[in-house]
């Protein structure tokens, strides 16, 4: 009887030891092991030809801006670093004054919404740039007058000053440009820096706007006719008395975008 009990005890003990080992081996075999595969993607610089202007107060929304005289804007510059749009300005038809006078620009006319449907609303005047180079090198945006306002005969508005104020920026990425010209400055034939993106800044689409809707007479509503007089705007034109004839005067704004880091 003692031997039987001993054998029984040994057999039971052996079963307890061997049992867990057999289960562990079965679990390992059921996983099938590990296998590694690969994922791949490559990026090339973009081509911004034909990129849509956006709402300067919400750059995620495309819009259709129109020049003050009702014509379509000039297409953007295209390329991977591009100027997509810049506002043209109208100060309307003003009565000649015997004193120095300051006049105010109309807001930007928006004639099409994001779906391409006809609308009549206004937004702050703005310039739009896009960087899809993929280098993250930064850039600099400036503005200048080509020359002083002048009429068809070449007579200039001597001493006139075109001024910008209340500058801001907004864009489609978090890579905000490090430099934003928020001052009240005179636009002259010497380039004025308005936006600057340093390394790792300025990727995507960015606008430089002037003021908000409430800073303009239109306040986001319908546009003024090209000859109408505006009474409020962050963009002004100061004219010296005795320098203006009863005719129209024009100038060109030169917006320049370079790949020089500008923060």
C-alpha positions as CSV (number, residue, x, y, z in Angstrom):
1,X,0.0,0.0,0.0
2,X,2.8,2.4,0.8
3,X,4.4,1.8,-2.6
4,X,1.2,2.5,-4.4
5,X,0.6,5.6,-2.6
6,X,4.1,6.8,-3.4
7,X,3.8,6.0,-7.1
8,X,0.5,7.8,-7.1
9,X,2.1,10.8,-5.5
10,X,5.0,10.9,-8.0
11,X,2.7,10.5,-11.0
12,X,0.5,13.4,-9.8
13,X,3.5,15.6,-9.2
14,X,4.9,14.8,-12.6
15,X,1.6,15.8,-14.3
16,X,1.6,19.1,-12.5
17,X,5.1,20.0,-13.7
18,X,4.7,18.8,-17.3
19,X,1.2,20.2,-17.8
20,X,2.0,24.0,-17.9
21,X,4.9,23.4,-20.3
22,X,2.7,21.7,-22.8
23,X,0.2,24.6,-22.7
24,X,2.8,27.2,-23.1
25,X,4.3,25.6,-26.2
26,X,0.8,25.4,-27.8
27,X,0.1,29.1,-27.1
28,X,3.4,30.1,-28.8
29,X,2.7,28.0,-31.8
30,X,-0.7,29.5,-32.3
31,X,0.7,33.1,-32.8
32,X,2.3,32.3,-36.1
33,X,5.3,34.6,-35.4
34,X,5.9,38.2,-36.5
35,X,6.3,39.6,-40.0
36,X,7.3,43.2,-41.2
37,X,6.1,44.9,-44.3
38,X,6.7,48.5,-45.6
39,X,4.8,51.7,-46.3
40,X,6.1,54.3,-48.8
41,X,5.1,57.8,-49.9
42,X,7.2,60.5,-51.7
43,X,6.4,64.2,-52.0
44,X,7.3,66.7,-54.8
45,X,7.0,70.4,-54.7
46,X,3.6,71.8,-55.6
47,X,2.4,73.9,-58.5
48,X,0.1,76.7,-57.4
49,X,-1.0,77.7,-60.9
50,X,-4.8,78.5,-60.8
51,X,-5.0,78.3,-57.0
52,X,-8.2,80.1,-55.8
53,X,-8.2,83.3,-53.8
54,X,-9.6,82.7,-50.3
55,X,-11.7,84.6,-47.8
56,X,-9.2,86.8,-45.9
57,X,-11.2,86.3,-42.7
58,X,-11.4,82.5,-43.2
59,X,-8.7,81.2,-45.4
60,X,-10.2,77.7,-45.5
61,X,-13.0,79.1,-47.7
62,X,-12.4,79.9,-51.5
63,X,-14.1,83.0,-52.9
64,X,-14.3,85.0,-56.1
65,X,-12.9,88.5,-55.7
66,X,-13.6,91.2,-58.3
67,X,-11.7,94.4,-59.1
68,X,-13.4,97.7,-58.2
69,X,-14.2,98.3,-61.9
70,X,-15.9,95.0,-62.2
71,X,-13.1,93.2,-64.1
72,X,-11.5,89.9,-63.1
73,X,-8.2,90.0,-61.1
74,X,-4.9,89.1,-62.8
75,X,-4.1,85.4,-62.3
76,X,-1.6,84.5,-59.7
77,X,2.1,84.0,-60.4
78,X,2.0,80.1,-60.1
79,X,4.9,78.0,-59.1
80,X,5.6,76.4,-55.7
81,X,6.1,79.8,-54.1
82,X,3.4,82.1,-55.4
83,X,1.4,85.3,-55.0
84,X,-2.2,84.1,-55.7
85,X,-4.0,87.4,-55.5
86,X,-3.7,91.0,-54.4
87,X,-6.5,93.6,-54.1
88,X,-6.7,96.6,-56.5
89,X,-7.8,99.8,-54.8
90,X,-10.3,102.5,-55.6
91,X,-10.8,105.8,-53.8
92,X,-13.8,106.8,-55.9
93,X,-14.4,110.1,-57.5
94,X,-13.6,112.9,-55.1
95,X,-14.4,116.6,-55.3
96,X,-11.3,118.8,-55.5
97,X,-10.6,120.6,-52.2
98,X,-8.8,123.8,-51.4
99,X,-7.2,122.1,-48.5
100,X,-5.1,119.0,-48.0
101,X,-7.5,116.1,-47.9
102,X,-7.5,112.4,-47.0
103,X,-9.6,109.8,-49.0
104,X,-10.4,106.2,-48.1
105,X,-10.2,103.0,-50.2
106,X,-13.2,100.8,-50.9
107,X,-13.3,97.3,-49.3
108,X,-12.5,94.2,-51.5
109,X,-15.6,93.2,-53.5
110,X,-16.4,89.5,-53.4
111,X,-18.7,88.5,-56.3
112,X,-18.7,84.7,-56.0
113,X,-19.0,82.4,-52.9
114,X,-17.2,79.1,-52.3
115,X,-19.6,77.3,-54.6
116,X,-19.1,79.8,-57.4
117,X,-22.6,81.3,-56.9
118,X,-23.1,85.0,-57.4
119,X,-23.0,87.1,-54.2
120,X,-22.4,90.8,-53.4
121,X,-20.3,91.2,-50.2
122,X,-17.1,92.7,-49.2
123,X,-14.0,91.8,-47.2
124,X,-10.8,93.6,-46.0
125,X,-8.3,94.3,-48.8
126,X,-5.6,91.6,-48.9
127,X,-2.8,89.8,-50.6
128,X,-2.5,86.0,-50.7
129,X,0.6,83.8,-50.9
130,X,1.1,80.1,-51.0
131,X,4.3,78.0,-50.2
132,X,4.2,74.4,-51.3
133,X,8.0,74.0,-52.0
134,X,8.4,71.5,-49.2
135,X,11.7,73.1,-48.2
136,X,10.5,75.0,-45.1
137,X,13.0,77.7,-45.9
138,X,10.8,80.7,-45.3
139,X,10.1,83.8,-47.5
140,X,9.6,87.6,-47.5
141,X,6.7,89.6,-48.9
142,X,7.0,93.3,-49.7
143,X,4.8,96.0,-51.3
144,X,5.8,99.2,-53.2
145,X,4.4,101.8,-55.5
146,X,5.7,101.7,-59.1
147,X,5.6,105.5,-59.1
148,X,3.6,108.4,-57.6
149,X,-0.1,108.6,-58.6
150,X,-0.2,110.3,-62.1
151,X,-2.7,111.2,-64.8
152,X,-2.6,110.3,-68.5
153,X,-0.5,113.3,-69.2
154,X,2.2,112.3,-66.7
155,X,1.2,115.0,-64.1
156,X,1.9,113.6,-60.6
157,X,0.1,114.0,-57.3
158,X,3.2,115.5,-55.8
159,X,3.5,114.8,-52.1
160,X,0.5,112.4,-52.0
161,X,0.8,109.5,-49.4
162,X,-0.8,106.1,-49.7
163,X,-1.0,104.6,-46.2
164,X,-1.8,101.1,-45.0
165,X,-2.7,100.2,-41.4
166,X,-4.1,97.4,-39.2
167,X,-2.2,94.6,-40.9
168,X,-2.8,91.0,-39.8
169,X,-2.2,87.5,-41.2
170,X,-4.2,84.3,-41.2
171,X,-3.5,81.0,-43.0
172,X,-4.3,77.3,-43.6
173,X,-1.6,75.8,-41.4
174,X,-0.2,76.4,-38.0
175,X,3.2,77.6,-39.4
176,X,2.5,81.3,-38.9
177,X,4.9,83.8,-40.3
178,X,7.1,85.3,-37.6
179,X,7.0,88.9,-38.9
180,X,3.7,90.8,-39.5
181,X,3.7,94.5,-40.3
182,X,0.9,95.9,-38.0
183,X,2.1,99.5,-38.2
184,X,0.6,102.5,-40.0
185,X,3.0,102.9,-42.9
186,X,3.3,104.8,-46.1
187,X,3.6,102.8,-49.3
188,X,6.2,104.4,-51.5
189,X,8.6,103.4,-54.3
190,X,10.8,101.9,-51.7
191,X,9.7,98.3,-50.8
192,X,8.0,97.9,-47.4
193,X,8.2,94.5,-45.7
194,X,4.7,93.3,-44.8
195,X,5.1,89.6,-44.0
196,X,8.2,87.5,-43.2
197,X,8.4,83.7,-42.7
198,X,11.6,82.2,-41.2
199,X,12.7,78.6,-41.3
200,X,9.8,76.2,-40.5
201,X,7.3,79.0,-41.0
202,X,4.9,80.1,-43.8
203,X,4.0,76.7,-45.3
204,X,0.6,76.5,-46.9
205,X,-1.6,79.5,-47.9
206,X,-1.4,82.8,-46.0
207,X,-3.1,86.2,-46.4
208,X,-2.0,89.6,-45.3
209,X,-5.1,91.6,-44.7
210,X,-5.8,95.2,-43.7
211,X,-8.3,95.6,-41.0
212,X,-11.6,93.8,-40.4
213,X,-15.0,94.3,-41.9
214,X,-16.0,96.9,-39.4
215,X,-13.0,99.1,-40.4
216,X,-14.6,99.7,-43.8
217,X,-17.7,101.7,-44.6
218,X,-19.2,98.6,-46.3
219,X,-18.8,96.5,-43.1
220,X,-18.9,93.3,-45.1
221,X,-22.0,94.2,-47.0
222,X,-22.5,95.1,-50.7
223,X,-19.7,96.7,-52.6
224,X,-19.6,100.4,-53.4
225,X,-19.6,101.4,-57.0
226,X,-16.2,102.3,-58.4
227,X,-16.9,106.0,-58.4
228,X,-18.6,106.1,-54.9
229,X,-16.9,107.8,-52.0
230,X,-15.9,105.8,-48.9
231,X,-15.7,107.4,-45.5
232,X,-13.8,104.7,-43.6
233,X,-11.0,102.3,-44.4
234,X,-7.6,101.2,-43.1
235,X,-6.2,102.3,-46.4
236,X,-6.0,106.1,-47.1
237,X,-4.7,108.5,-49.6
238,X,-3.6,111.9,-48.5
239,X,-3.5,114.6,-51.3
240,X,-1.9,117.9,-51.0
241,X,-4.0,120.9,-52.0
242,X,-3.2,122.4,-55.4
243,X,-1.6,119.3,-56.8
244,X,-4.6,117.6,-58.4
245,X,-6.4,118.4,-61.7
246,X,-9.9,117.4,-62.6
247,X,-9.0,114.0,-64.1
248,X,-8.1,110.5,-63.0
249,X,-4.8,109.4,-61.4
250,X,-3.4,105.9,-61.2
251,X,-0.5,104.0,-59.8
252,X,0.5,100.3,-59.6
253,X,1.3,98.3,-56.5
254,X,4.2,95.9,-56.8
255,X,3.9,92.9,-54.5
256,X,7.1,91.0,-54.3
257,X,7.7,87.5,-52.8
258,X,11.2,86.2,-52.4
259,X,12.6,83.0,-51.0
260,X,14.7,85.0,-48.4
261,X,13.7,84.0,-44.9
262,X,12.0,87.0,-43.4
263,X,11.3,86.6,-39.7
